[in-house]
Amino acid sequence: MRPTILTEKPAARQDSGVVVHRLYPAERSPHPAPGLPQARLEARLSLDFSNDSGTTRLVGREHFGPLIVQKPFYPDGRDLCQVVVIHPPGGVVGGDKLDIAVKVGASAKVQVTTPGAAKWYKANGHISQQAIRLDVGASGLLEWVPQETIFFDNAHVQIDHRVEMGKESSYIGCEILCFGRTASGESFTGGHIGQRTRIYRAGKPIWFEQLRLTGGGMGMTGSLGLGGNTVCATLVAVGKALPASTMDTVRESLGAIAAGRGHLGVSQFNSLVVMRYLGNSSETARRIMLHCWGLFRLEMLGRQAMVPRMWNT
C-alpha cells in the first residue's frame, strides 16, 4: 500500500482561544498508479458557534486530517457568521471517511458553504463515507448551502445527514446531486449511492428521507426514480410557515426559471417546506436553488437574498 505522508504544521491559536491541530496529506490523487493503491484518509471537523451580545462567533474549532475552515466572514451583518468548509484534496476516493459536526448555540446564526463542487471518485473497491451532524439551539439559525456534489461513475458512497433543532430555531439546507460527469460524456452506469437525511425538532422527527441508487439500475432510469435524468436538487426549509400566496409565487417564479427544462415541485408540511428539481442541467438546478433560497430567506427569516461569494468564484 502506498504510504500517506503527513506534514504536521504548528498548532495555531485562533481568536477564540481554541488550539487547532492540523495534519495534511502531502500528495493526493484520485487515479493512483498501477500497483500502488491510494491510501485511504479520515478527516474530522467540529465547529461550535455562540451568540456574543448580538455577534455570532466561532468559539470552537477542532479538526483532524484534510478538512478545515478558514477565518469566519460577516457578509450579512455581525449577527450571522459565514464559514467555508474546505477539503484540500479536492475529491473523495474509495474508502475515505469525512465527519462534520456543527453546533449553533442559542440565538446564534450561521451559514456554512463550500468553495466548489464536492467530487466523489471511483470506488476502487472501497466505500466512501460522510457523516454530517448539525445541532441548532433555541432561536438559532443554520443555513447549510454547499455547492454541487458530483458522483463519478462507479463511485460507492454512503452519506448520513442528521439535523437536531431546538425550540423556535430555523434551518435551510440544500443539495444539488449530479450523477456522472455529463459534460465529459460520462454517465453513472455503475456504483452505488446511499444517502439518509433526518431532521428532528425538539427531539421529534419531522423529516426522514432515504436514497438508494445503483448505477444503471431502475432507480436511475425508472419513472419512480430519476427517470433517466442526471441532476436532482432538494431544498428543505424549517421555520415560519409560509402563506399559500407565497407558495404560489414561489412556484410561478421557479417555473419561469426552469422554462420547461426539467421537473419542479414545492410542498409545505406545517413549518417545513420542500423544493425539488429533477433535470439534466446543474446550472439550471443552481439558478433554481439560489432563487428559491432567496425567497425563503426573505419570507421565513426576514433577511434579504444573499448569494455566498464562493458561489460566484
C-alpha positions as CSV (number, residue, x, y, z in Angstrom):
1,M,0.0,0.0,0.0
2,R,1.3,3.4,-0.9
3,P,2.1,5.3,2.3
4,T,0.4,8.6,3.1
5,I,3.0,11.2,4.1
6,L,1.6,13.6,6.7
7,T,3.1,17.0,7.3
8,E,2.4,18.5,10.7
9,K,2.1,22.2,11.0
10,P,2.5,24.0,14.3
11,A,-0.6,24.4,16.4
12,A,-2.2,27.8,15.7
13,R,-4.2,29.8,18.3
14,Q,-7.3,31.4,16.9
15,D,-9.2,34.5,18.0
16,S,-11.5,32.3,20.1
17,G,-8.6,30.9,22.0
18,V,-9.1,27.4,20.7
19,V,-5.9,25.5,19.6
20,V,-6.2,23.9,16.2
21,H,-4.1,20.9,15.3
22,R,-3.7,20.3,11.5
23,L,-2.5,17.3,9.6
24,Y,-2.3,17.4,5.8
25,P,-1.5,14.7,3.3
26,A,1.5,15.7,1.2
27,E,0.0,14.3,-2.0
28,R,-3.4,13.1,-3.2
29,S,-4.6,11.6,-6.5
30,P,-8.0,10.0,-7.5
31,H,-6.1,7.9,-10.0
32,P,-3.2,6.0,-8.3
33,A,-0.5,4.5,-10.5
34,P,-1.0,0.8,-11.3
35,G,0.1,-1.4,-8.4
36,L,0.1,1.5,-6.0
37,P,-3.4,1.7,-4.4
38,Q,-4.3,5.0,-2.9
39,A,-4.1,5.2,0.9
40,R,-7.4,6.0,2.4
41,L,-7.9,9.1,4.5
42,E,-10.1,10.0,7.5
43,A,-10.9,13.6,8.3
44,R,-13.0,15.2,11.0
45,L,-14.2,18.8,11.6
46,S,-16.1,20.1,14.6
47,L,-17.3,23.7,14.8
48,D,-19.0,25.5,17.7
49,F,-20.8,28.9,17.4
50,S,-22.1,31.2,20.1
51,N,-24.1,34.4,20.3
52,D,-21.9,37.1,21.9
53,S,-24.1,40.1,22.6
54,G,-25.6,40.0,19.1
55,T,-22.5,38.9,17.3
56,T,-22.2,35.2,16.3
57,R,-18.7,34.0,16.9
58,L,-16.8,30.8,16.1
59,V,-15.8,29.8,19.6
60,G,-14.7,26.2,19.0
61,R,-12.8,24.7,16.1
62,E,-11.3,21.2,16.0
63,H,-10.2,19.2,13.1
64,F,-8.1,16.2,12.1
65,G,-6.9,15.5,8.6
66,P,-7.7,17.5,5.4
67,L,-11.0,19.1,6.4
68,I,-10.8,22.7,7.6
69,V,-12.3,26.2,7.7
70,Q,-10.5,29.5,7.4
71,K,-11.4,32.7,9.2
72,P,-15.1,33.5,9.6
73,F,-16.8,36.1,7.4
74,Y,-19.7,38.5,8.1
75,P,-21.1,39.5,4.6
76,D,-24.7,39.8,6.0
77,G,-24.1,41.5,9.3
78,R,-22.3,40.6,12.6
79,D,-25.2,38.5,13.8
80,L,-24.7,35.9,11.0
81,C,-21.3,34.2,10.8
82,Q,-20.3,32.5,7.4
83,V,-17.7,29.8,7.2
84,V,-16.4,27.9,4.2
85,V,-15.6,24.2,4.7
86,I,-12.5,23.3,2.7
87,H,-11.4,19.8,1.7
88,P,-7.8,20.4,0.4
89,P,-7.5,17.1,-1.6
90,G,-10.4,18.3,-3.8
91,G,-12.1,15.0,-4.0
92,V,-13.0,11.8,-2.1
93,V,-11.7,8.4,-3.2
94,G,-12.9,4.9,-2.3
95,G,-12.5,4.3,1.4
96,D,-12.2,7.9,2.6
97,K,-14.3,8.9,5.6
98,L,-15.4,12.5,6.4
99,D,-17.1,13.6,9.6
100,I,-18.5,17.1,10.0
101,A,-20.2,18.4,13.2
102,V,-21.6,21.9,13.6
103,K,-23.2,23.2,16.8
104,V,-25.1,26.5,16.7
105,G,-25.8,27.9,20.1
106,A,-29.0,29.6,21.3
107,S,-29.8,32.7,19.1
108,A,-26.7,32.3,17.1
109,K,-26.9,32.5,13.3
110,V,-24.6,30.6,10.9
111,Q,-24.2,29.9,7.2
112,V,-21.9,27.1,6.0
113,T,-20.9,26.7,2.4
114,T,-18.1,25.3,0.3
115,P,-15.7,26.8,-2.2
116,G,-16.6,24.4,-5.1
117,A,-18.2,21.2,-6.1
118,A,-17.6,18.1,-4.0
119,K,-16.3,15.2,-6.1
120,W,-16.8,11.5,-5.2
121,Y,-14.4,9.4,-7.3
122,K,-14.5,5.8,-8.4
123,A,-14.7,3.4,-5.5
124,N,-11.5,1.4,-6.2
125,G,-13.1,-1.5,-4.2
126,H,-13.9,0.6,-1.1
127,I,-16.9,2.5,0.2
128,S,-16.5,6.3,0.9
129,Q,-18.5,7.7,3.8
130,Q,-19.6,11.1,5.0
131,A,-21.4,11.8,8.3
132,I,-22.9,15.3,8.9
133,R,-24.2,16.3,12.3
134,L,-25.9,19.7,12.7
135,D,-27.2,21.0,16.0
136,V,-29.2,24.2,16.1
137,G,-30.0,25.7,19.5
138,A,-33.2,27.5,20.6
139,S,-33.9,30.5,18.3
140,G,-30.8,29.7,16.3
141,L,-30.4,29.7,12.6
142,L,-28.3,27.4,10.3
143,E,-28.0,27.7,6.6
144,W,-26.3,24.6,5.1
145,V,-25.6,25.5,1.5
146,P,-22.8,23.5,-0.1
147,Q,-22.2,23.7,-3.8
148,E,-22.8,20.7,-6.2
149,T,-22.0,17.1,-5.4
150,I,-20.7,15.1,-8.4
151,F,-20.7,11.3,-8.3
152,F,-18.2,9.9,-10.7
153,D,-19.1,6.7,-12.5
154,N,-18.6,3.6,-10.3
155,A,-18.4,5.6,-7.1
156,H,-19.6,3.8,-3.9
157,V,-20.8,6.3,-1.4
158,Q,-22.7,6.3,2.0
159,I,-23.8,9.7,3.3
160,D,-25.7,10.3,6.6
161,H,-27.1,13.8,7.3
162,R,-28.7,14.5,10.7
163,V,-30.1,17.8,12.0
164,E,-31.2,18.4,15.6
165,M,-33.3,21.6,16.1
166,G,-34.2,23.4,19.3
167,K,-37.3,25.4,20.0
168,E,-38.1,28.2,17.6
169,S,-34.9,27.5,15.6
170,S,-34.6,27.7,11.8
171,Y,-32.8,25.6,9.2
172,I,-32.4,25.9,5.5
173,G,-30.4,23.1,3.8
174,C,-29.9,22.5,0.1
175,E,-28.1,19.9,-2.1
176,I,-27.5,19.5,-5.9
177,L,-26.6,16.0,-6.9
178,C,-25.0,15.3,-10.3
179,F,-24.7,11.7,-11.4
180,G,-21.8,11.3,-13.7
181,R,-19.7,13.9,-15.5
182,T,-22.2,14.6,-18.3
183,A,-20.1,17.5,-19.7
184,S,-17.3,14.9,-20.3
185,G,-19.7,12.4,-21.8
186,E,-19.8,10.2,-18.6
187,S,-22.9,8.7,-17.2
188,F,-23.5,6.9,-13.9
189,T,-23.7,3.3,-15.1
190,G,-22.1,1.6,-12.2
191,G,-21.6,2.0,-8.5
192,H,-23.9,2.6,-5.5
193,I,-25.1,5.7,-3.6
194,G,-26.8,5.5,-0.3
195,Q,-28.0,8.7,1.5
196,R,-30.1,9.2,4.6
197,T,-31.4,12.6,5.8
198,R,-33.1,13.1,9.1
199,I,-34.4,16.3,10.8
200,Y,-35.6,16.4,14.4
201,R,-37.3,19.3,16.1
202,A,-37.4,19.3,19.9
203,G,-36.5,15.7,19.8
204,K,-39.3,14.7,17.4
205,P,-38.6,13.5,13.8
206,I,-40.1,15.9,11.2
207,W,-38.3,14.7,8.1
208,F,-36.8,11.4,7.0
209,E,-35.6,10.6,3.6
210,Q,-33.5,7.7,2.3
211,L,-31.9,7.4,-1.2
212,R,-30.5,4.2,-2.6
213,L,-29.3,4.2,-6.2
214,T,-27.4,1.7,-8.3
215,G,-25.6,2.9,-11.4
216,G,-27.6,2.0,-14.4
217,G,-30.4,0.5,-12.3
218,M,-34.2,1.2,-12.1
219,G,-33.6,4.0,-9.6
220,M,-31.7,5.8,-12.3
221,T,-34.0,5.1,-15.3
222,G,-37.4,4.3,-13.9
223,S,-40.3,6.7,-13.7
224,L,-40.4,6.3,-9.9
225,G,-36.8,7.3,-9.6
226,L,-34.7,9.8,-11.6
227,G,-36.4,8.9,-14.9
228,G,-33.2,9.0,-16.8
229,N,-32.3,12.5,-15.5
230,T,-28.8,13.2,-14.3
231,V,-29.3,16.1,-11.8
232,C,-31.6,16.4,-8.8
233,A,-31.7,19.2,-6.3
234,T,-33.5,19.4,-3.0
235,L,-34.0,22.4,-0.6
236,V,-35.6,21.8,2.8
237,A,-36.5,24.8,5.0
238,V,-37.8,24.6,8.5
239,G,-39.1,27.7,10.3
240,K,-42.0,30.0,10.0
241,A,-44.9,28.6,7.9
242,L,-45.5,30.4,4.6
243,P,-48.9,31.6,3.4
244,A,-50.5,30.0,0.4
245,S,-50.0,33.1,-1.7
246,T,-46.2,33.0,-1.1
247,M,-46.1,29.3,-2.1
248,D,-48.0,30.2,-5.4
249,T,-45.4,33.0,-6.1
250,V,-42.6,30.6,-5.5
251,R,-44.0,28.0,-7.9
252,E,-44.6,30.6,-10.6
253,S,-41.2,32.2,-10.4
254,L,-39.4,28.8,-10.3
255,G,-41.4,27.6,-13.3
256,A,-40.3,30.7,-15.3
257,I,-36.6,30.0,-14.5
258,A,-36.9,26.3,-15.4
259,A,-38.7,27.2,-18.7
260,G,-39.8,23.7,-19.2
261,R,-36.3,22.2,-18.7
262,G,-36.8,19.5,-16.1
263,H,-39.4,18.9,-13.4
264,L,-40.2,21.1,-10.3
265,G,-42.2,20.7,-7.1
266,V,-42.7,22.7,-4.0
267,S,-44.7,21.4,-0.9
268,Q,-45.3,22.6,2.6
269,F,-45.9,20.5,5.6
270,N,-46.7,22.7,8.6
271,S,-43.5,24.5,9.3
272,L,-41.4,22.5,6.8
273,V,-41.1,23.4,3.1
274,V,-39.5,21.2,0.4
275,M,-38.5,22.2,-3.1
276,R,-37.2,19.7,-5.7
277,Y,-35.8,19.9,-9.1
278,L,-35.1,17.0,-11.5
279,G,-33.5,17.5,-14.8
280,N,-30.2,17.4,-16.7
281,S,-28.6,20.8,-16.1
282,S,-26.6,21.6,-13.0
283,E,-26.6,25.3,-14.0
284,T,-30.5,25.3,-14.1
285,A,-30.5,23.5,-10.7
286,R,-28.2,26.1,-9.3
287,R,-30.3,29.0,-10.5
288,I,-33.5,27.5,-9.2
289,M,-31.9,26.6,-5.8
290,L,-30.4,30.1,-5.3
291,H,-33.7,31.8,-6.3
292,C,-35.8,29.6,-4.0
293,W,-33.4,30.0,-1.2
294,G,-33.6,33.8,-1.6
295,L,-37.4,33.8,-1.4
296,F,-37.5,31.5,1.6
297,R,-34.8,33.6,3.3
298,L,-36.9,36.7,3.0
299,E,-40.2,35.2,3.9
300,M,-39.1,32.9,6.7
301,L,-36.1,34.7,8.2
302,G,-36.7,38.4,7.2
303,R,-33.3,38.5,5.6
304,Q,-32.6,39.7,2.0
305,A,-31.4,37.2,-0.6
306,M,-27.6,36.8,-0.4
307,V,-25.6,34.6,-2.7
308,P,-22.4,33.4,-1.0
309,R,-19.3,34.9,-2.6
310,M,-17.9,31.4,-3.1
311,W,-20.8,30.5,-5.4
312,N,-19.7,33.2,-7.8
313,T,-15.9,32.4,-8.0
